[in-house]
Amino acid sequence: MKITRFCPAKINLFLEVTGKLPNGYHELATLFAKINLGDTLAVEATRATKTAISLTLTGPIANGLQADSSNLVWRAAQIFLDFFDIKANVHLTLDKHIPAGAGLGGGSSDAAGVFLALSELFQKDARLLLPAAAKLGADVPLFMYPDTFLKGEGIGEKLTPVPAKGPLPWLVLVYPNTPVPTKGIFARLTLPSRQDVLTNISKLDRLISAVESGASFATWKDLLFNRLEECVIPFTQAVKSTWCDLRQAHKDGVLMSGSGSTVFALAETEQAAQKLARQLENSQRTCFVTHFLEKPIPDENNRDPHPLNE
């Protein structure tokens, strides 16, 4: 039994930190958007008397990643088998294209892909895995939904789909070939005032309304926001120079994704996006021209790839 899945990356079109919980986690208000840049995951599984998991890594981002039990996809497979009390031989092949430490959610997307693929192979309800998915990583539940745009609250695990109408702009992602570990970023954060939070939540609501109504990019480009920029850009030269160069070349719709290090810009046309990417790319950066994920990508057997869509 084998399933192949596309595991998309994400960007954050909006990210405000609304508070801090007693356990140390920060509460967020964010608008996630999945994009056409992604990894490809193949999952093979057969029942067995004893569980064995193996992982093969390929692709341009495979170097430096560990193909062992520390990898999120391996951990996701083990969590699935333990949760449903299944013993199986599971082989995972992950073709990596999403940079690590880039604010694009690559590891979380891959882990969600494992949950969904194994749920289909063993005919289990993937919705039961949502609490376990959130414990594995706050962004993992995001990728278990078929929707392109989702509002995230709580620590990012409380998700509300945002149906979007086109046309949508193109994307230029600029990765400064430098990962930014999430650990330590929130230590630099000064929580915003209650008034600032309320003002920005209003902006988020306006942004969501614009996406839902199919309003032109020109009407919502000034609503993009990321509170974590102030915790990353002044402290990471590679991100700072990328952000500054992108803003100089393209003033509209420029933002850091998540906790970094990727900075992105929105462009009206593919031609404009390609031109901007040529301007920004150099030996210290990698540019991706892509688009928002338009629809769920089915597996090779054309089955419904998203049990959570029910």
C-alpha positions, 0 to 999 in steps of 0.5 A: 500500500502506497500513497504519494502526497504534496505537502505545501508550504505556508506563509503568514499574511498577518501575525499578531501576538495577542497574549502569553499563557501561563505555560509560556506559550504565546497566543496569536491571531494570524492568517495562514495561506498555503502556497504551491511550493512544497515537498513530496511525500511517499508513504508505504505501509503494511501491517506486521507483527512488529513495527519498523519505520524507515525514512529516505530523504531526497531533494535539494534541501535533504542535506543536513536533515536527519533520516531518523527518529528525530525527524518530524515525519518519523515521529508522526508515523510513530505517533499514528501507530501508537495512537491507533495501536497498529503494528506496521512496516512503514517506509517514508520517502520525502523529497525536500524542497521547503527550506528549514528554519524559513518560517514556511512550515515545511516540517509541520506540513510533512508531518501532517502529510504522514498523518493523512496518508496513514489515516487513508491507508489504514482507514482511520479518522484523521480528525482524531489525531488533531490533539496529537498533531498540535502537541507535535507542532502548533502548525501541524493541524493547519496542514490537515485541512484542505483550505488554502486560507485559514485564520489561526488563533490560540497558539495557532491550532484553533483554525477557521477556514477562510474561503477566498475568491480570485484573482489572487496575486503572485508570490516572490519568496526570498530565502536568505539561505539562513535559518532562524530558529524559533527558540529565542525569538519570543524572548525578545518580544515586548507584548503589545498593548491591549489597544494595539492588539485591538487595532490590529485584530480589526486590521486582520478582520478587514484583511479576511473580509477582503480575501473572502470578497475577492477584493483586488490586491491593491485594496488589502496590501497595506493590511499585511502585518507581522509582529515578529519582524521586530524580533528578527529583522534587527537581530539577523543581518541576512534577513534584514538585508533581504527585507530592505532590498525587497522593500526597495525593489517592491514597496507593496506587500512585503512581509516576513513569514512567521518567525522568519527567515523567508521574506516575501512580496506579492505581485499583480502578475507572474511577469512582475514576480519573475522580474522581481525574483531576478532582481533579488536573487544572488549567491546568498539568497534563493528565490521562489516564484509561486502562487497560492494553493488553489485546490487540494492536490489528490494523491496518485489514486485520485482519492479524497486526500483530506479526511478533515474535509468531511 
